[in-house]
């Protein structure tokens, strides 16, 4: 049995058993396959050409575009199927989730989800408020063949409150203006179903300082106390000691917080001399770091946290986590792995090609983004399931691990083989093999 077929077939259960349902299921599987194969960017027109040219499917263009903009694709049922396919999703007995948002620049006024969003990473020659879509994404962090990877688990389009209040067409779906949700509320709405799906394990949310505050912590802690945060501390944050035993037994209401210890910057100066040496796996190498950790009370979260300062020659950085059982090396390694969600944005927008899509309506834009995210997740699952490490095609100085494009090349070799296409005798009528190989050499 083909490994690629094993990854695709479970999604058929989300479609009806009627003739139309089976047809839609087959289209769904081969669209995912067309996105994973590095033939061209994932614009809808290119996907149609891939289905017809690479796999020989007899697809009517009008019906294909109607399917891509369908309102019947139940992503709430499709995503849990992908979650079940992930082999060994836990790291040290924890479910490590990465959370962040990104901008997808667009041109054109009548595109769903677009607005003038602030870009804090804008370069000098780029606009500070580009016309773009703001996407909040949740991903799973796990090591695959000796390197960290981020597997997308879901996404949301963020709409500004003033755009919703103005009733702009860019935020409407099915003619209705959505109810405003902050990014924190959208993130919590994505995290809780994942935590429920992987019940019995403690999810650890790794995020930057923008998400690492009470806006996200409060709804998560109220709904699921086993969820923990790992984030970066701002330099101006004030830390407090735990109240002494005498303060707890004194008359009146017991004190919740002890003495003020100082800001993160003040403590970094005084604690630098007490830092110890540790060895942590960071960015693919074993690196020696100098760090100091201590438990403090944080008023913004109203709970104890473990704070870790990592000192460099002239600079420092501070992390905190609500999971007090984490060691210093685990905190540093997990937050270092958070960067993989940034690499995941590049994989989705540039390598998969979701940024070049020309879809405009709400359902077409939403479906296309979910297709790209799901294809990215299946690509990493494929890399995790194969026995041997993928060979790196393009040598880069200082890098020995495989790249995302190397996995897509392996998928293309299997997807266009006679063995795989022979498993779909009533669907695929592939063209001449030499013609297919020539196309793949052109895009390799």
N, C-alpha and C positions, 0 to 999 in steps of 0.2 A: 504494500500500500504506500502511496506517495505521502511524504510528510506534509507537502503543501496542500494536498487534498484533505488531509486530516485537520488542518487548520481552518479550511474554508467550509467544509460540510456542516459543522455544528450550527452555522448561521441560518441554514435552511429551516430549522425548527421555528424561527420567528415569523415565517410566512405560512399562509394557508396551504392546504393540500389540494386546492383546485388547480385547474389548468393554468389560469392566470397567475395564481400564487406561485406555482412552480416556475413559471417563466420569469416572474419578478425575482425569485430567489436565485435563479441562474444568472440573471443580469447583475444582481447585487454581488455575487461572488466574482464574476469576471471583471467588474468595474474595480473592485478591490485589487484584483490581480493586475489589471492594467496600470493602476497607480503604483504598485510595488515594483513592476518591471521598469527599468530606466530607459524607456523608449523615447519619451518626450515629457514636457510639463503636463500637469494634470488638468489643463483646461478641458471643459466638457467636449469641445469639438475634437481635441486630440485624443480623448478617451474613446470617442466613437470611432476614430480612425484606428486606434489600437485594437478594439474589439473586432473590427472588420479585417484589418491587415494582418495582425499577429495571430489571432485566434480563429479567424475565419467564421465568425458569427454572422448570421443573417439578421441584422438589426435595422429596423426602420428608424430613420433619423428623427422623425416627428415624435414617435412613441418613446424614443430614447430620451429626448429632452424633456418630455412630460414626466418620465420616470425620475430624472435628476431633480426635478422641481416638485416631486410628489409630496403630498401632505400625509401619506399613509406609512412612511418609514418610521417605525417605532424604535427610536434610538434608546429609549429607556429599557427596552427588552433586549436590544442588540448588544449594548455595552457589557452587561453582566456575562454574556456568553464569552466575550473576549477576556474578561477578568478570570473566568474559570480555566482558560487555556494557558495562563501564565504559570510556568513551572517554578516551584519554590519561590513564591513572592516575598517571603520573609527574610530579613537580615538580622542575625543575632536574636531571633524570636520576635522581631518587631516589624511592623508594616511601615516603611519609610515613604512618606508622600511629599512631593515637592509642589509648591504653589507659587504662581507668579502670573503676571499679565504682560501682554505685548501689543504693539501697534502694527496694523497691516495697512500700509499706505495704499490709497486708491485714487483714481481720477474718474470724475463723473459724479453728478449730483444725486441721481436717483438710485443709490446703492444702499441696500439694507445695512443698518448698523453703523453707518458712517457719521462722523462728527469731527469737530475741531478739538482734539484731545492734546493735553500737554505732554510733550516728549522730553523727559529729563535727560535722555541720552543724545539729544540732537547735537550734531556737529555745528561748527561755525557757519558753514554755508548751507545749512538745512533749516527749515522753518521750525520754530519752537512749538507751534500748534498746527501740526499737519492735518490734512483731511484724511482720516483713516478709520479703520475699525479697531475697537479696543476689545481684546479677547482675554478672558481670564481662564487659565488652564490648570488642571490638576494632573500630576503624573506620578508614576511609581518609580522610585529609585532602587535599583538592584544591580549587583555586579553580574556581568555576562562575559564569560570567557576571560576573566581577569581584568576587566575594565568596567567602570560604572556606565550605566545607561538610564535614560529617562523614558518610560513607556507611558504615553498619554492615556488617561483614564476618563476624560470628559472635559467639556469647555462650556463657556457662557459668553454671550455678547453683552458688554456693558453699555448702557445708554445713559447719557447725562440727564439729570432730573429736569433741567430747564428745556431740553429737547422734547422730553415726554410731555411736560406741561404745555408746550407750544403746539403739540399735536403734529409734529413734523412727519412727513411721509417716510423718512429714512428709518424710523423706529417702529412703524406699524407692521403688524403681522395679521394677515387675514382681515385687513381693514380695521383692526383694533389697536389702540394705543396700549402698550403694556404697563403694568404697575411698576413703579420705580423700585429697584433693588440696588443697594450699595454693593461694592465689590466684596465686602466682608460677608454680606448676606448670601451673595452668589457662591462664594467660596464654601461657606458652611453648608449650603444646599448640595454642593457636589461631594463634600467630604463625608457627610453623615451616611448617605447610601453606600459608599465604599466601606465605611467602618462597619455597617450592618452586614454587608455581604461577607466580609472577612471577620465575622464575629469570633470572639475568643482571643483576639490578638490586639495588642496595644498599638494603635496608629501613632506615629510620630510625624508631625507636620513641620517640614523644613521650609522656611520662608525668609525673605529679607526683612529689614526693620520696618518697612511700610505695612506689611501684613502682621508682623509680630507684636500685636498690642491687644488691648481688651476688646476691641471691636470684633475680632475673630475669636478670641479666647472665651469670652463670656457665653455666646450661644453654643459653642462646642462643648464647654465644660458642663453647661446646664443639661444638654441632651445626652452626652456620653462622657462621664467622668474619666474614662480610661484613655482619652485622647490627650496627647501632650504636644507642646510646642518646642521648637528649636529655632532660634532666630539670633539676629545680631542686635546688640544694644547701642543706642545712641549715646554719644559722648556726654550729653547733658543730663542723662537719666540719674536720679538720686536713688541710692540703695540704703536700706535700713537693716539693722541687726534684729535678731529674734529677741522678743522680750525676755528679760531675766525672770527666774523663778520667783523672786521677791515681788516683782511687779504683778505676777499672776495671782499671788495670794493676798495682795493688799486689798483694803476695803474699796468698795465701789466697782465699777465696771473694769474688767481686766484689760490691760493694754494689748492692742493688736500688733503694734510695731514697737521695736526697741529704739535705741538711740540712732540718730542719723549718722551713717558712716561716711557719707560724702558722695559726690558725683562719680561717674565712671572714670572721668579724666583725673580727678583728684586721687582716686584709689589706684589708678594705673601708675601714677608717679611714686606713690609710697610703697607699692607692693612689687615693683620691678625687681628689687634685690632678693625677694623671696621666691622668685620663679625657679622651677626645676626643669630639667631636660627630659623630653619624651621623644619617642619615635612614632611617627604617624604616616600612614599611606595617603599621600596627597598627590593628586594629578598624575597617577601612574607610577610614582616613585616613593621609596621609603625616605622620609625627610626628618631631620632632627629639628625639634622646635623647643622653645623655652616658654613655659606656661605656668600660670598660677590659678588655682580654683578655690572657691569658697561659696558657702550657701548664705544668701541674703534674702530679705523680704522685699518684694517689689510692689509698690502701691498701685501701679497701673494695672497689674493683674490680680492684686490682693491675694498673693500666695507666695510661698517660698520658692526660690529658683536657685539653680546652681550656675554661677557665673564663672567663666573661664576667660582670662586675659592671655592672649598670645603675643609675645614681645618679639619684635625684630630689632635691627640695629638702632634705628632712630624712630620707628613707628610701632604701633600696637593696634590690636583689634580685640573687641570683647564680644563674647557670645553668652547666651543664657538659654536654659532649658527648664521646663517644669518637671521633667523626668529626673528625679534626683538620683536614680540608680545608674545613670550613664557615667562612664569614665571620661577622663580628659581626652584621651585619644579618640574615643568614639564621637564625642562632641565635635572635635576638630575635623575628623574624617567625614562625618555625615554632612556637616555644613560645607566642606570642600566639595562634596558630591553634588550639592545644590546647583552648582554651575552647569550641570548637565541638562537642566531644564532650559537654560539659555541656548545650549547647543541643540536641544530639541526644537526650539523655535526656528533655528536656521535650517534644520533638516526638513521641517514641515513647509516652511515658506519658500526656501530656495531649492533644495534638492528634490523634494516631492513636488514643489511648484504650486502650492496653494495660493501664493501671493499673486500669481499671474492669471488667476481665474477672472472671467468676465461676467460672472453671474451677478444678477442685480436684485431679483425678488427675494423675499424673506426665506421662503422654503428652499429655493435653489442655493442661496448663500449658506444656509444652515446645513443642508444635506452635504454640500461639497466640502465644507470644513470637517464635518464628522467623518466623511469618507477618507479624507487625507489623514486625520488623526488615527483612525482605526487601522489604515494601511501601515502607518508608522509603527503602531503597537504590534501588529502581526509580523512586521519585518524583524523587530527585535526578538519576538517570541521564536521566530524561525532560527535566528542566530543562537538563541539559548538552547534550542533542541538539537541542533546538529552536533555531531561528535567532534569533528576536527575544527580548529580555529580557522576562520576565513583568512586567506592570504591577502596581504596588503598589495594592491596593484601599483599605487603611486608612492614611492619612497619619500618620506619626509624626515629631515634630520631631527633626531631626538625623539621620534615616535616609532614604536614597534608594534603597537596594537592595531587591530583592523579598524577600518572606517565603516560608516553607515553605507556608503556606496558599494563597498566590497560585498556586503550581505545582499544588496539588491542585485548585484551581478550573479550571485549564486542562485537567487530566486528566478532570475531570467533564464538561466541555463536549464533549470528544472521545468519551468512553466512552458518553455518552447520545445521541450524534448518530445519525441514521439511517444515515450512511455506515458507522460502526463496527459497529453492531448488525446491519446488513445483511450483514456478513462472516460471521455465525454464523446462517444461516437455519434450521438444524435444531435450534438450541438456544434462541435468544432469541425470545420473543413479547412485546415490550415493550408496556406499557400506553399509554394515550392520551398524546400528547406534552405537551399542556397540563398534565396531571396531574403528570407528571414535572417539568416546569419549575416548577410551584407548590411541589413538595417541595424542590427545590433552592434556591428563593428563601427558603424558610422556614429553611434551615440555613446559608445563605450569610453 
